[in-house]
Structure formats: structure tokens, C-alpha cells
């Protein structure tokens, strides 16, 4: 089955609403969504980088503020 949406006629808000609906439907049964192997590898690498002091992390609110400040 192929679903066709009139993307060229949809507003940004309508597109985001469709994305949210799709995500809600896909995530309804988390057991069916398998994380790819590479994802676990990346998470382990990043955790090791933080543990060894090569990388740091910050809370989400601080990160958002930094990103917003970079745009101005």
C-alpha cells in the first residue's frame, strides 16, 4: 500500500501533525521497534568518551540555549 499526501499543499503545521500521528502509531508497541546494533555501539563509544574525559555533556535546556545563542 502506498499512501500519498498532498505535501506541496500542506502547511508546516499540518505536516508536523501528520509526523506526530505517525510517530505515535509507530511507538504504540515499543517491543516491535528494535534498536539497530550500530546504535548500541555508538552509545557505548560515547559513554566511554565521557568516562575517559574526552567528551562532556550538558543538560538539554543549556544545550538549547547555546544553539539559540549561536543563531543570533
C-alpha positions in Angstrom: 0.0 0.0 0.0 1.3 3.4 -0.9 -0.2 6.5 0.9 0.1 9.7 -1.0 -0.1 13.0 0.8 -0.5 16.4 -0.9 2.8 17.6 0.7 3.1 20.5 -1.7 -0.3 21.8 -0.5 0.1 21.1 3.2 1.2 23.7 5.7 4.2 23.1 8.0 1.8 22.7 10.9 -0.2 20.0 9.0 3.0 18.2 8.1 4.2 18.2 11.7 0.8 16.9 12.9 1.0 14.0 10.4 4.5 13.2 11.6 3.3 13.2 15.2 0.4 10.9 14.4 2.8 8.5 12.5 5.3 8.5 15.4 2.5 7.9 18.0 1.3 4.9 15.9 4.8 3.5 15.4 5.7 3.8 19.0 2.5 2.3 20.4 4.2 -1.1 20.7 7.8 -0.5 21.7 8.6 -4.2 21.7 8.2 -4.2 17.9 10.8 -1.5 17.4 14.2 -2.9 17.6 17.2 -0.6 18.0 19.9 -1.3 15.4 23.1 -2.8 16.5 25.1 0.2 15.4 23.1 2.3 17.8 24.3 0.3 20.8 27.9 0.6 19.5 27.6 4.4 19.2 26.1 4.7 22.7 28.9 2.6 24.2 31.6 4.7 22.4 30.0 7.9 23.6 29.7 6.7 27.2 33.4 5.7 27.1 34.4 9.1 25.7 32.6 10.8 28.6 34.1 8.4 31.2 37.6 9.0 29.9 37.1 12.8 29.9 37.4 13.1 26.1 33.9 14.4 25.9 31.4 16.2 28.1 27.7 16.6 28.1 25.2 19.2 29.3 21.6 19.2 30.2 19.0 19.8 27.4 18.0 23.3 28.5 21.6 24.5 28.4 22.2 22.9 25.0 19.0 24.6 23.6 20.1 27.9 24.9 23.6 27.5 23.4 22.1 26.6 20.0 19.7 29.5 20.1 22.5 31.9 21.0 24.6 30.7 18.1 21.9 31.8 15.6 22.0 35.4 16.8 
